[in-house]
Amino acid sequence: MAAAGSRSPLRGARAQLLLTLMVFSFACEACKKVIFNIPSKLEADKLVGRVDLKECLRSADLIQSSDPDFRVLNDGTVYTARTVVLSDEKRSFTIWLSNTKTQTQKELTVLLKHEKKVLRKRNTKETVLRRSKRRWAPIPCSMQENSLGPFPLLLQQVQSDAAQNYTVFYSISGRGVDQEPLNLFFIEKDTGNLYCTRPVDREEYDIFDLIAYASTADGYSADLPLPLPIRVEDENDNYPIFTEAVYNFEVLESSRLGTTVGVVCATDRDEPDTMHTRLKYSILNQTPRSPGLFSVHPSTGVITTVSHHLDREVVDKYSLIMKVQDMDGQFFGLMTTATCIITVKDSNDNLPTFRQNAYEASVEENTVNKEILRIPIEDKDLINTANWRAVFTILKGNENGHFKITTDKETNEGVLCVVKPLNYEENRQVVLEIGLNNEAPFSRDAALRLTTMNRALVTVHVKDQDEGPECSPAVQYVRIKENLAVGSKINGYKAYDPETSSSNGLRYKKLNDPKGWITINEISGLIETSKTLDREATSPRNDLYNITVMAIDKDGRSCTGTLAVNIEDVNDNPPEIQQNSLVICKQRMEYTDITATDPDESVNGAPFYFSLANTSPEISRLWTLTRVNDTAARLSYRKNAEFQEYYIPVTVKDRAGQSATKTLRVNLCDCSHPSQCHATSRSAAVVLGKWAILAILLGIALLFSILATLVCGIVSAGKRKGFPEDLAQQNLIISNTEAPGDDKVCSANGFMTQTVNNSSQGFCGTLGSAVKNGGQETIEMVKGGHQTLDSCRGTGHHHTLDSCRGGAVETDTARYSYSEWHSFTQPRLGEESIRGHTG
């Protein structure tokens, strides 16, 4: 099938397509059966054939296929949904046509046959076409948009090679035929001439993809459908349009040449990459007109500066009329305009200036925090910006810091103030040099033109004022030795009258004296010691002793100063040992260190010299002192020293010969840590209550009663029988040792006697056998006998010693140890003490 264009006589090469021969036929009536001859294998999305659905059910709005391998379009064309292979010679499926509104449904059977024979020339008895070639010959087709006709407009002719042997009828489908826009194209059924019915806008439809069909009179497909694209040729019928009607840009007045101001942009709906859309930008007009300060790139629309004469103080805003034209700016191209507003931003390109070169002001002496002058300036830069706000600086004349200058933010004036009192007698006139700048730095180009700071001179006249005395310097120093005799006179504080530069006529008064050590002469200002000065009594020590003094003139005006007294040290304090008592655990410690301090200055202090002072031969033999450093010494003992407390006198002397002696109480203890030794001492020191004291008194009375009973027993026994010779010579000896366990009643021959009264606990003696005599227990003296205390704790009354010890007598001449006595008596004393406290 060939297509011939109406406007172009050229015909394209005819493509030879060897595809599947499809022949369709209606059996008997419409909607009965359609037969397609296809190859044994079809790929996916391949055209199978076309069914005339309108003949079956014209009002159908729903089309369905019973075989998912095939899909049916609205125009009746059948395509493969996936690859299809015919294993048998025949295959069929059903097409359902439905009208959902009228609930009408019809079926159309499609029969697929595997083609095996080549078509021969058709005669009246043949059921299929016979073709030696199957080809279309379409020519690329196009049409001009907005064509003026006449309509219908012939575009081209479509032809099929099958028309050489058979009568062929042509039809088309696609957008512009049976899809929107409808009925734009039609084809003559017999000739294949393709027509357009009305003008087309390319910007709406740029191409129409039509499909052409060729079939015989009895409905067989003479060829495969032919894609037939119709391209719409562009016409320059659209104006370029700016993206904005008004553009607003800003640029600094100090910008360099070529600085980008902004970019304008336009669009064109015509076909891209053609002359119809090749745009060119230009500036039609600038307001104000001269000079020309801006240019625009013809292709990109970038606006840049072409002059360095931008001056906001002259013109602060420019208006440009921008033009854009297609056809690359040729005179026949379409054009559009837009407005571009360019605002010139301020730069600090103008120096602030003084209105005059010299100013004068006056101020009274001793005046402070007072405004004395306002300095107006001029600046052409934008008001209330950093480029306009002034910064004043005092360049010269304010070395003593008497003045300060600030800026009034409302008026931009310089405000000169006195912040430190001036003295008429010292300086009657001050000349200040004032410099002027802006908060913002100067722009680079402006800095090249303006290289100097604007300056002005201000002369300040100081007015005289009758003023009081002046205490200068405010702090005056004097040195006094400590322990100086009371009544000694020393130079004091001196003030003067600034008018006369003399101290005559001034009176002095002491305002503050922390220790009350001095008095001050009202007329001369001399000070006199009223008490003995002690450097070590000052706080903080070694610091100056400050006395506050007031000077008063004849008119009652006054000033206040400080007299700082430096008290010189005298060696009036000997060094002092810090420790009073020491504990040395003999098991772990071989020595202990002692230290000393001296409140005097270092010249009268360390190094110290330690020595044992007037000690007994025993202390000198057992204890030694060695030097550790300037302020410490080491006290060591010898190995044969016994556990006890020692009182050791130690002398320490400073470098100037001042010395002191202190007796140290040193406890040489049997312990592993000094705290254990202290704990033992604390546990022994029990606080006795009234019941404990009563128990002690009763114990003493009991002891005396035992002694009396013993004496009586001896006398009565002497009357009955004679004692052995050795026993007659025994005496009672009472020990005065501090340990209770050492108090024994002993005879000269080693016998020990003890008598106990009846008690609730049945206390038993140490030695001897007991003989009960009436209500009293008498202990008979037995030589070498011994009984422990622990075996004598009973709960009954009137127990003899024999009953306590179970009749057994142990011979031991040793005395009780302190620990045994302590373990026995301490709980009882504690109980009595507790009863005493609770009672």
Buried (B, 14 or more C-beta within 10 A) or exposed (E): BBBBBBEEEEBBEBEEEEEBBBBBBBEEEBBEBBBBBBBBEBEEEBBBBBBBBEBBBEEBEEBEBEBEBBBBEEBBBBBBEEEBEBEEEEBBBEBBBBBEEEEEBBEBBBBBBBBEEEBEEBEEEEEBBBBEEBBBBBBBBBBBBEBEEEEBBBBBBBBBBBBEBBEBBBBBBBBBBEEEBEEBBBBBEEEBBBBBBEBBBBBEBBEBEBBBBBBBEBBBBBBBBBEBEBEBBBBBBBBBBBEEEEBEBEBBBBBEEEBEBBBBBBEBBBBEEEBBBBBBBBBEEBEEEEEEBBBBBBEEBBBBBBEBEBBBEEBBEBEBBBBBBBBEBEEEBBBBBBBBEBEBBBBBBBBBEBEEEEBEBEBBBBBEEEEBBEBEBEBBBBEEBBBBBBBBBBEEBBEEEBBBBEBEEEEBBBBBBBEEBBBBBEEEEBEBBBBBBBEBEBBEBBEEEBEEEBBBBBBBEBEEBEBBBBBEEEEBEBEBEBEBEEEEEBEBBBBBBBBEEEBEEBBBBBEEBEBEBBBBEEEBBBBBBBEEBBBBBBEEEEEBBBBBBBBBBEEEEBBBBBBBBEBBBBBBBBBEBEBEEBBBBBEEBEBBEBBBBBBBBEEBBBEBBBBBBEBEEEBEEBBEBEEBEEBBBBBBBEEEBEEEEBEBBBBBBBBBEBBBBBEBEBBBBEBEBBEBBBEEEEEEEEEBBEBBEBBEEEBEEBBEBBBEBBEEBBEEBEEEEEEEEEBEEBEBEEBEEEBBBBBBBBBEBEBBBBBBBEEEBBBBBBBBBBEEEEEBBBBBBBBEBBBBBEEBEBEEEEBBBBBBBEEEBEEEEEBBEBEBBBEBBBEEBBEBBEBBEEE
